[in-house]
Amino acid sequence: TVPSPTLSPTGQPSAPAVSASPERGEPSAGIAPGGLVSWERVADPQGLWSTAAFENLRGVVPFGGGLLVYGYGYAGGDAGTQEAVIWLTSDLQTWRALSFDRAIGTDQNASVKEIAGNDRALVAIGDLCCPDERAVWQSLDGASWTEAGVIRAADRPELIQLHGVAAAQPGFVIVGEDHGSAAAWFSADGTTWARTDDLGPGTIRDVAPFGSGFIAVGRFQDEPGTESQWDAAVWVSEDGLSW
């Protein structure tokens, strides 16, 4: 096959470089100078990057023709107060900061772990304190959020952990751990959640869209109670319910 043209650092198309097949042990031998990826820092017309407003950025999600960035920072109110914050932008020039605590209407301290979105909605997972709870929130626009369920453990809250969330055509999947078992929760719309079948002793650390469904990664314990029997594990699902 004929390789397609690549963009040079100047932005102009350039012919693909011709090189000999790389030898084993030389992973960079096939990287041509014209194929290097360049990065540049985003301009800061509002002076946000040099203040406490963007103290800790955790993730970014494309949504609604723009971007949603989430993390910890300052969104107005008491000076110096750090809280869960989301920032919305459509052009990387103008940013709108929103207090996540006020957006979800809670007096508890919220911590956002991860946000995923599709063409219908956004879903955020995180923690509430205090009491210690795992929570899920849903939004249609990135600015207004509603609670979509609190995942509680009847005895010890720390025995349930939410590690990742992903959006695909079937809906949304949250992954984590429930009392020592690898766990996944599914929702078609981001508001009503169902725990999937028990996936066995272990934990799922992350999940992503894969084909028309999902792929999740973590670890599995072949012999419960034996610390040395942990193995890496991968799960796949077409519908987010059966793994």
C-alpha positions as CSV (number, residue, x, y, z in Angstrom):
1,T,0.0,0.0,0.0
2,V,1.0,3.6,-0.6
3,P,1.3,5.6,2.7
4,S,-0.7,8.8,2.8
5,P,1.0,12.2,3.0
6,T,1.8,13.6,6.4
7,L,1.8,17.2,7.7
8,S,5.2,18.8,8.2
9,P,5.9,21.0,11.2
10,T,4.9,24.0,9.0
11,G,1.5,22.5,8.4
12,Q,2.2,21.8,4.7
13,P,1.7,18.3,3.3
14,S,5.0,16.4,2.8
15,A,5.7,13.2,1.1
16,P,6.0,10.2,3.4
17,A,9.6,9.3,4.2
18,V,11.0,6.2,2.8
19,S,13.1,4.2,5.2
20,A,14.4,0.7,5.6
21,S,12.5,-1.7,7.8
22,P,13.5,-1.1,11.4
23,E,15.6,-3.7,13.0
24,R,14.5,-5.4,16.2
25,G,15.7,-3.5,19.3
26,E,15.4,-0.1,17.5
27,P,11.9,1.1,18.1
28,S,12.6,4.6,16.8
29,A,14.3,3.6,13.6
30,G,11.0,3.9,11.6
31,I,10.1,7.4,12.9
32,A,10.9,10.0,10.2
33,P,11.5,13.6,11.1
34,G,8.5,14.7,9.0
35,G,6.3,12.5,11.1
36,L,7.1,14.0,14.5
37,V,4.2,15.5,16.4
38,S,4.6,19.0,17.7
39,W,2.8,20.6,20.6
40,E,2.3,24.2,21.6
41,R,1.0,25.8,24.8
42,V,-2.5,27.2,24.6
43,A,-2.6,31.0,24.9
44,D,-3.9,32.5,28.2
45,P,-5.8,35.7,27.4
46,Q,-7.8,35.5,30.7
47,G,-4.7,35.0,32.8
48,L,-6.1,31.7,34.2
49,W,-3.1,29.5,34.0
50,S,-1.0,31.8,36.2
51,T,-3.6,31.9,39.0
52,A,-5.0,29.3,41.4
53,A,-8.1,29.0,39.1
54,F,-6.5,26.1,37.3
55,E,-4.4,24.6,40.1
56,N,-5.0,21.0,39.2
57,L,-6.4,19.8,35.9
58,R,-7.5,16.2,35.9
59,G,-9.1,15.4,32.6
60,V,-10.8,16.8,29.4
61,V,-13.9,15.6,27.5
62,P,-15.0,16.7,24.0
63,F,-18.7,17.7,24.2
64,G,-21.2,19.8,22.4
65,G,-18.7,21.2,19.9
66,G,-16.4,22.3,22.7
67,L,-14.4,21.0,25.6
68,L,-15.1,20.3,29.2
69,V,-12.1,20.3,31.6
70,Y,-12.4,19.2,35.1
71,G,-10.2,19.2,38.2
72,Y,-9.6,21.3,41.3
73,G,-9.4,25.1,41.4
74,Y,-11.1,28.3,42.2
75,A,-14.5,29.2,40.7
76,G,-15.4,32.3,42.6
77,G,-16.6,32.7,46.2
78,D,-14.3,32.7,49.1
79,A,-10.7,33.6,48.0
80,G,-8.3,30.7,48.3
81,T,-11.1,28.0,48.4
82,Q,-10.1,25.0,46.4
83,E,-12.9,22.8,45.2
84,A,-14.0,20.5,42.4
85,V,-14.4,22.7,39.3
86,I,-15.4,22.3,35.7
87,W,-14.3,24.7,32.9
88,L,-16.2,25.0,29.6
89,T,-14.7,26.4,26.4
90,S,-15.6,26.3,22.7
91,D,-12.4,28.0,21.3
92,L,-9.6,27.6,23.9
93,Q,-9.7,31.3,24.3
94,T,-12.6,32.0,26.6
95,W,-13.2,29.7,29.6
96,R,-16.2,29.5,31.9
97,A,-15.4,28.2,35.4
98,L,-18.2,26.5,37.4
99,S,-18.1,25.2,41.0
100,F,-19.0,21.5,40.8
101,D,-20.3,21.5,44.4
102,R,-22.7,24.3,43.6
103,A,-23.7,22.8,40.2
104,I,-24.8,19.6,41.9
105,G,-26.3,21.4,44.9
106,T,-24.5,19.7,47.7
107,D,-23.2,20.8,51.0
108,Q,-20.8,17.8,51.0
109,N,-17.3,18.1,49.6
110,A,-17.4,16.5,46.1
111,S,-14.4,15.0,44.3
112,V,-14.6,14.3,40.6
113,K,-12.6,11.3,39.4
114,E,-13.6,11.0,35.8
115,I,-16.2,12.3,33.2
116,A,-17.3,10.7,30.0
117,G,-19.8,11.8,27.4
118,N,-21.6,10.8,24.2
119,D,-23.9,12.8,21.9
120,R,-26.7,12.5,24.5
121,A,-25.2,13.3,27.9
122,L,-22.3,13.6,30.3
123,V,-21.7,11.3,33.3
124,A,-19.3,12.1,36.1
125,I,-18.1,9.8,38.9
126,G,-16.5,10.7,42.2
127,D,-16.7,10.8,45.9
128,L,-18.7,12.7,48.5
129,C,-17.6,13.5,52.0
130,C,-18.9,13.3,54.6
131,P,-20.2,10.7,55.0
132,D,-18.0,8.8,52.7
133,E,-20.0,7.9,49.6
134,R,-19.4,7.1,45.9
135,A,-21.6,9.2,43.6
136,V,-22.7,9.6,40.0
137,W,-23.9,12.8,38.3
138,Q,-25.4,13.4,34.9
139,S,-25.6,16.5,32.7
140,L,-27.0,17.4,29.3
141,D,-25.0,20.6,28.8
142,G,-21.9,20.4,31.1
143,A,-23.2,23.3,33.3
144,S,-26.3,21.9,35.0
145,W,-25.8,18.6,36.9
146,T,-28.1,16.3,38.8
147,E,-27.3,13.4,41.0
148,A,-27.8,10.1,39.2
149,G,-27.4,7.8,42.1
150,V,-25.2,7.2,45.2
151,I,-23.5,3.8,45.3
152,R,-23.4,2.9,48.9
153,A,-21.9,-0.1,50.8
154,A,-24.3,-1.2,53.5
155,D,-21.4,-1.8,55.9
156,R,-18.0,-0.2,54.9
157,P,-18.1,2.6,52.3
158,E,-14.5,2.0,51.4
159,L,-15.3,-1.5,50.0
160,I,-16.9,0.1,46.9
161,Q,-14.5,2.0,44.6
162,L,-15.4,3.7,41.3
163,H,-12.3,3.9,39.0
164,G,-13.5,4.7,35.5
165,V,-16.4,5.6,33.3
166,A,-16.9,5.4,29.5
167,A,-19.6,6.3,27.0
168,A,-20.4,4.3,23.8
169,Q,-23.4,3.7,21.6
170,P,-25.2,1.4,24.1
171,G,-24.9,3.9,26.9
172,F,-22.5,4.4,29.9
173,V,-20.4,2.0,31.9
174,I,-18.8,2.6,35.3
175,V,-16.1,0.2,36.5
176,G,-14.5,-0.4,39.9
177,E,-14.6,-2.8,42.8
178,D,-17.4,-4.0,45.1
179,H,-16.4,-5.8,48.3
180,G,-13.4,-7.4,46.6
181,S,-15.1,-8.3,43.3
182,A,-14.5,-6.7,40.0
183,A,-17.6,-4.6,39.3
184,A,-19.4,-2.8,36.5
185,W,-22.5,-0.7,36.4
186,F,-24.5,0.1,33.2
187,S,-26.9,2.8,32.3
188,A,-28.5,3.5,28.9
189,D,-29.1,7.2,29.6
190,G,-26.8,8.1,32.5
191,T,-29.6,8.3,35.1
192,T,-30.7,4.8,36.0
193,W,-27.9,2.3,36.9
194,A,-27.8,-1.5,37.1
195,R,-25.0,-3.6,38.6
196,T,-23.9,-6.2,36.1
197,D,-23.3,-9.9,37.0
198,D,-20.5,-10.7,39.5
199,L,-17.2,-10.6,37.5
200,G,-15.2,-12.5,40.2
201,P,-12.5,-11.5,42.7
202,G,-10.5,-8.6,41.4
203,T,-10.8,-4.9,40.4
204,I,-11.4,-3.0,37.1
205,R,-9.2,0.0,36.8
206,D,-10.3,1.6,33.6
207,V,-12.8,1.2,30.7
208,A,-13.0,2.6,27.2
209,P,-15.2,2.4,24.1
210,F,-14.2,-0.6,21.9
211,G,-15.9,-1.3,18.6
212,S,-19.6,-0.9,19.3
213,G,-19.2,-1.8,23.0
214,F,-16.6,-1.5,25.7
215,I,-13.2,-2.9,26.9
216,A,-12.1,-2.8,30.5
217,V,-8.8,-3.6,32.2
218,G,-7.7,-4.5,35.7
219,R,-6.6,-7.5,37.7
220,F,-8.2,-10.8,38.6
221,Q,-7.4,-13.1,41.6
222,D,-7.4,-16.8,40.6
223,E,-7.3,-18.0,44.2
224,P,-9.1,-15.5,46.6
225,G,-7.0,-14.9,49.7
226,T,-3.7,-15.7,48.1
227,E,-2.0,-12.4,47.4
228,S,0.5,-13.9,44.9
229,Q,-2.2,-15.1,42.6
230,W,-3.1,-11.8,41.0
231,D,-3.2,-11.7,37.2
232,A,-3.7,-9.0,34.7
233,A,-7.2,-9.2,33.2
234,V,-9.1,-7.7,30.2
235,W,-12.9,-7.8,29.9
236,V,-15.0,-6.9,26.8
237,S,-18.7,-6.3,26.4
238,E,-20.9,-5.5,23.4
239,D,-23.8,-4.0,25.5
240,G,-22.2,-3.0,28.8
241,L,-24.2,-5.6,30.6
242,S,-22.7,-9.0,29.7
243,W,-18.9,-9.3,30.1
